Amino acid sequence: MSSIEDDVASRPDDEAPEWARDEVGKPGSALAVIESVFGTDAAETSRRRPSRSREPDRKVNQTLRLDVEMLEAYRREGEGWRTR
């Protein structure tokens, strides 16, 4: 078993130092961060738009009961028998 001193993940990293509590601050919205980093155009592009209205379902869920012989005949037709 390795000790904590040998564990690479537990060693301090100069490129990613630990943050102090006062450095973290209160998080803002993702759009605010995108706007501050990439600009207003990027934030506007990222903004969620209202979705298009849903079309009414044109399909109906239906259960079909078949004789065993009929089902076997469909299966013998090979690949894609369920969609026929």
HUJO-V908156 format. One record per pair of residues at least 12 apart in sequence whose ideal C-beta (glycine too) atoms are under 6 Angstrom apart, sorted by sequence separation. I is the first residue (numbers start at 1). J is the second residue. If there is no record, write none. Layout:
I	J
I	J
This chain:
31	43
34	46
